[in-house]
Amino acid sequence: MFRPYKPYIPRDLSEVLDLVCGMMITWPKFIDGTGYFPGKNIDTTFYQLNEGLGIIRAELGEKLYVKLMEMSDRMYAHFDADPDEKTGDALKGQKILSKMEDLLMQAAQKI
């Protein structure tokens, strides 16, 4: 019997970047393929992302933080609309995710 899944909230920029890189592997459903985390899904993943971004908000600066949160909202909508990759929305979400990764990498280089 598995314990309820409790998502880990990233505590710094490096951990948020790790989460985003991991999201590149599990999109569009964000389900754990190993079976170790049966409660992991799109909602828990975006909760982790948004909470992590909130923690590093001051480090990112307000302008970048707002941009990343808007990107997160758009990504969620695309992935949620196309979990089976049939309409093209999931691919749109993946492109936003890739851009988010680039922005976070640039931010990490500045710090």
N, C-alpha and C positions, 0 to 999 in steps of 0.2 A: 504494500500500500504506500502510495506516495503522499508526502506532505503537501499542503497547499502551496502553490507557487507564489513566492514573494519576490518581486523584481528588485534587483540591485539598482540603486540610484547612483549614477556616476558622480564622483565628488570633485573632479577637476577636468581641465580641458583634455588631457590625455585620455582619461576614461570615457569622456563623451565621444572623442574621436574613435576610440576602440569600439564603442557601441555602434556608431554609424558604420564603421567598416564591417562589423558583424551583421548589420542590417542588410548590407549588400549581398550577403549570402542567403538570407532567409526570406527576402521579399518574394511575393506580395502578401503572403499570409502570416509571416513571422512566427511560424510554428517550429518548435524544437523537434528536429528529426531523430534525435537520439532516444527520445522517450523519457529522459531524466527530468524534464520540466514540462509536464503535461498541461499546465495552466498558462504556459507562455503563448501569447497570441498578439495580434495587431494592437489591441488596446493596452496590454501590459508593456509592450515595446515602446509605444509612443508615450506612455506615462513615464517610462524611464528617460526617454529622450527629453521630453519637455521639463521634467523635474531637474534633470542634469543641466540643461541649458539655464534654468533658473538659478541654480547654484553658482554657475560661472558667469552670470549676467554682468557683474561689475568688471570682470576680467575681459569680457568680450567688448564691452562698451554698449551703450544703449542702442545705437543705430544697427550694429551687427546683430545684437540679440533680437531686436524686433524683426529684422529680416529673416533670421533663422527660425523664429517661431511661426512666421507667415509661411515659410517653406514647409515646416513641419505640418501645419494645417492642410496645405495643399497636397502634400504627399499622402497624408492619411486619407484624404478624400479620394484620391486616385486609386490607391491600393484597395481601399474598402469597396470601391465601385467595381473593381475588376479582380477579384481574388483568384480567378481561374485563367487569367491572362487571355481573355477572348475579345476584348473591346479596344485594347490599346491604352486604356487608362493606366494600367500597371506599369507599362513602359514609360509613360509620362512621369509617374511617381519615381521610377528608378532614375530618370534623368535629373530630377530635382535632388534626389538623394546623393547622386554623384557630385552635383554642384555644391551641396552642403558639405560634403567631405572636403572638396577643394577649399571652400571658405574657412573651414575649421583648421585645415593644414596651414593655410596662410596665416591665420591668427596665431597658431602655435609657433610659427617661425618668427613672429614679431615679439613674442614674449620671452 
